[in-house]
Amino acid sequence: MNYVIPDSVRNFRDYFKLRASPREVAEALGYTFSVDALALPRSEETLLWAETLSARLTQAQRRFSLVNETERRELLLAPVVFEIGSRYDVDVRWEYDIQAGPQLKGTLDYLLEAERRLLVVEAKQADLVRGFQQLAAELAALDLLTPPEVPVLYGALTGGDTWRFGVLDRATKTITQSLTVLRVPDDLTELLQTLLGILALPALRPQ
């Protein structure tokens, strides 16, 4: 029996509460779901500033408990978004409201826009499994609101110290969850290069 999104779902955050798998949620929204190794675009830029950011994030993990979402957002997630938004030509929308349907509406945690868009969802309780249900719903909403000439939509789910990417191929209506989980600060350079690659940002000239 096919899964049906219950009437109790009124906004994006309600998807996290569902007792369903990301696959069931994606299929209920009209998409095929897969888990695979994603060949995400990556910047080849040498990020000299990543070392300073890494030290800051490491210090936060050593000195603070990071047991609640506010701490993880302000000490681990926001610094990454801030560095990209302040160093590059990126439009960062924070707590951005959209509405694409009765069950596809709510607030996007972060929407980064440059040459391409990147949706960033903060996973409640740092749960990258149930959190992907919410990411899938938000990608589906963006699919309905994005011009048809855009072939792929990108999303990232993060608990602050962990990141997992998702991609919506609009031609095949497939949402793919990455097999790879990037960890902060160990994989910070790879994470930053992936974020910049997705946004298709040109490399900064050395100062």
C-alpha positions in Angstrom: 0.0 0.0 0.0 1.4 3.4 -1.0 2.2 5.8 1.8 0.0 9.0 1.9 1.1 12.2 3.6 -1.4 12.6 6.5 -3.6 15.7 6.8 -1.8 16.7 10.0 1.2 17.8 7.9 0.8 21.5 7.6 4.4 22.7 7.1 7.9 21.5 6.4 8.7 20.9 10.0 5.9 18.4 10.3 7.7 16.1 7.9 10.3 15.4 10.5 7.7 14.0 12.8 6.3 11.4 10.4 6.8 7.7 11.1 7.8 7.1 7.5 11.1 6.6 5.6 12.5 9.3 3.3 11.7 6.9 0.4 8.0 6.8 1.4 7.8 10.5 1.8 9.5 11.2 -1.5 7.2 8.7 -3.3 4.1 10.2 -1.7 5.2 13.5 -3.1 5.5 12.1 -6.6 9.2 11.4 -6.8 11.5 8.4 -7.2 13.9 8.0 -4.3 17.5 6.6 -4.3 20.6 6.5 -2.1 23.8 6.7 -4.1 27.3 8.2 -4.3 26.7 11.7 -5.7 29.2 13.3 -8.1 28.6 16.8 -6.7 30.4 19.8 -8.3 33.4 21.0 -6.3 35.5 24.1 -6.5 39.2 23.6 -7.0 40.0 26.8 -5.2 42.6 26.7 -2.4 40.8 27.9 0.6 43.4 29.6 2.7 40.8 30.8 5.1 39.4 27.3 5.9 42.2 26.7 8.5 41.0 29.7 10.6 37.4 28.5 10.3 38.4 25.0 11.2 40.1 26.2 14.4 37.0 28.2 15.4 34.7 25.2 14.9 37.1 22.9 16.8 37.2 25.3 19.7 33.4 25.4 19.8 33.3 21.6 20.0 35.8 21.5 22.7 34.4 24.3 24.9 30.6 23.9 24.5 28.2 21.0 25.1 26.3 21.6 21.8 23.4 19.5 23.1 20.7 21.7 21.7 19.8 23.0 18.2 20.5 26.7 19.0 24.1 26.0 20.1 24.8 23.8 17.1 23.2 26.4 14.7 25.0 29.4 16.1 28.4 27.8 16.8 28.8 25.3 13.9 26.3 26.0 11.1 26.0 29.8 11.1 29.8 30.4 10.9 30.1 28.2 7.7 27.2 30.1 6.1 28.5 33.4 7.2 32.0 32.8 5.8 30.6 31.9 2.4 28.1 34.7 2.4 30.6 37.3 3.4 33.5 36.3 1.1 31.6 35.5 -2.1 28.8 37.1 -4.1 26.0 35.0 -2.5 22.5 36.0 -1.5 21.8 34.3 1.8 18.1 34.1 2.8 17.6 33.0 6.4 14.2 31.7 7.7 12.7 32.3 4.2 9.0 31.6 3.9 7.7 29.9 0.8 4.4 28.3 -0.2 4.0 25.8 -3.0 0.9 23.9 -1.8 -1.2 23.1 1.3 1.4 20.6 2.5 4.4 22.2 0.9 4.8 25.4 2.8 6.8 26.8 5.6 10.2 28.3 6.5 13.4 27.4 4.8 16.3 27.5 7.3 18.8 28.8 4.7 18.5 29.4 0.9 21.9 30.4 -0.7 21.7 31.9 -4.2 24.5 32.6 -6.6 24.8 31.1 -10.1 22.8 28.2 -8.6 20.7 27.7 -5.5 21.4 25.6 -2.5 18.9 24.8 0.2 20.3 24.1 3.7 18.1 22.4 6.3 19.1 22.2 9.9 18.3 18.6 11.1 16.3 18.5 14.3 18.1 16.5 17.0 20.9 16.2 14.5 19.0 13.3 12.9 20.1 13.0 9.3 17.6 10.2 8.6 14.3 11.7 9.6 15.7 15.1 8.7 15.9 14.0 5.1 12.2 13.7 5.0 12.0 17.4 5.6 14.7 18.1 3.0 12.8 16.1 0.4 9.6 18.1 1.0 11.4 21.4 0.7 13.1 20.3 -2.5 9.7 19.3 -3.8 8.4 22.7 -3.0 11.3 24.4 -4.7 10.7 22.2 -7.7 7.2 23.7 -8.1 8.5 27.3 -7.7 11.6 27.1 -9.9 11.7 27.9 -13.7 11.8 24.8 -15.8 15.1 25.5 -17.4 16.9 24.7 -14.1 17.7 21.0 -14.5 18.8 20.1 -10.9 18.0 21.4 -7.4 20.5 20.9 -4.6 20.0 20.6 -0.9 22.0 19.9 2.2 21.0 18.5 5.6 23.2 19.3 8.6 23.4 18.7 12.3 26.2 21.2 12.5 29.0 18.8 12.8 27.7 16.5 10.1 26.4 17.3 6.5 24.6 15.1 3.9 23.6 16.3 0.5 20.6 15.6 -1.6 19.9 16.3 -5.3 16.6 16.5 -7.2 16.9 15.6 -10.9 13.9 17.4 -12.4 13.9 15.5 -15.7 13.5 12.1 -14.0 11.8 13.4 -10.9 14.3 11.6 -8.7 15.5 12.7 -5.3 18.9 11.2 -4.4 20.3 11.1 -1.0 24.1 11.0 -0.8 25.8 8.0 0.7 28.5 10.2 2.0 28.4 12.1 5.3 30.9 14.9 5.7 32.1 15.7 9.2 33.2 19.0 10.7 35.9 19.9 11.2 37.6 16.8 9.7 36.0 17.2 6.2 35.6 21.0 6.3 37.7 21.8 3.2 35.8 19.2 1.2 32.5 20.5 2.5 33.4 24.1 1.6 34.6 23.2 -1.8 31.4 21.3 -2.4 29.2 24.2 -1.2 31.1 26.6 -3.5 31.0 24.1 -6.4 27.2 23.7 -6.1 26.7 27.5 -6.1 29.1 27.7 -9.1 31.1 30.5 -7.5 34.2 31.7 -9.2 37.4 31.5 -7.3 38.5 34.5 -5.3 41.7 36.2 -6.4 44.5 35.8 -3.7 44.7 38.9 -1.5 
